[in-house]
Every structure is written in structure tokens, then in C-alpha cells.
Amino acid sequence: MRLADLPAAQQAELTALGEHAVDVFENSFTPDPTGRVPPLIALRQARYQRAYLERRIAEVVEQARAEGISWHQVGIALGTTGEAARRRYSAA
């Protein structure tokens, strides 16, 4: 089941829970004295950021389509074809 398939209240609850988990995770380690973030921590942070951005893109695509913007235009904005954008985001 995808997040988008859940009722809006559950989506918001899960998103808030995920954001809280990220906050806890990001603040649960002490960088080494040089300020360097350990690579595995940096990778996990990047993964969470990517997931957030993917959700945000899907939201904006949905908004754009609701406002009548064509798949072709959405594809151009995303750096892909309209058909690729439609296949990826039409169910979002």
C-alpha cells in the first residue's frame, strides 16, 4: 500500500511520525572532532531527504495537473518526457 492510498489524516500522521524519526535520528549522533559526519549517517540522511523530495514532487505534480498543466509541460519541468512523467505520477 502506498501512502497516497491512505486517508489524508493517516497520511499526515505517518508523515509527521517519519519527520519526527528523522529529527531524532539526525540529532542522535555526535560528529567527530573535525565536524565530519560519518558516511553511513550521511547516506541515511540523504535517503530521508530524497524520500521527502520525492513526496514533495508528487504533491506538486498533482497540483499542477489539477490546474490544467499538461503532462508534456510537467515532463519538461522534471527534465523528462511527458509520457515518463505521466507513467510515474499519474497514480500519485
VENGIVEN-V811160 format. One record per pair of residues at least 12 apart in sequence whose ideal C-beta (glycine too) atoms are under 10 Angstrom apart, sorted by the first residue. I is the first residue (numbers start at 1). GAP is how many residues later the second one is. D is the distance in whole Angstrom. If there is no record, write none. Layout:
i->(I	I)
gap->(GAP	GAP)
d->(D	D)
//
This chain:
i->(2	2	2	3	3	3	3	3	4	4	4	4	4	4	5	11	15	15	18	18	18	18	19	19	21	22	22	22	22	22	22	22	25	25	25	25	26	26	26	26	28	29	54	54	55	57	57	57	57	57	57	57	58	58	58	58	59	59	60	60	60	60	61	61	61	61	61	61	61	61	61	61	62	62	62	64	64	64	65	65	65	65	65	70	70	70	71	71	71	71	71	71	71	72	72	73	74	74	74	75	75)
gap->(56	89	90	12	15	52	55	89	51	54	55	58	87	88	86	44	37	40	30	33	34	37	29	33	27	22	23	25	26	27	29	30	16	19	20	23	15	18	19	22	13	12	34	38	37	17	20	21	28	31	32	35	30	31	33	34	30	33	14	17	18	29	13	14	16	17	24	25	27	28	29	31	27	28	30	13	21	25	20	21	24	25	27	12	15	16	12	13	14	15	16	18	19	13	14	12	12	14	15	13	14)
d->(10	8	8	8	9	7	9	10	9	7	10	9	8	6	9	10	9	8	8	8	8	9	9	8	8	9	8	10	5	9	9	8	8	7	8	8	8	9	6	8	9	6	10	10	9	10	10	7	10	9	8	9	9	6	10	4	10	8	9	9	10	10	6	10	9	8	7	10	8	4	9	6	7	10	6	8	10	9	10	9	8	8	9	7	10	10	7	9	6	4	9	9	8	8	9	9	8	10	7	10	10)
//
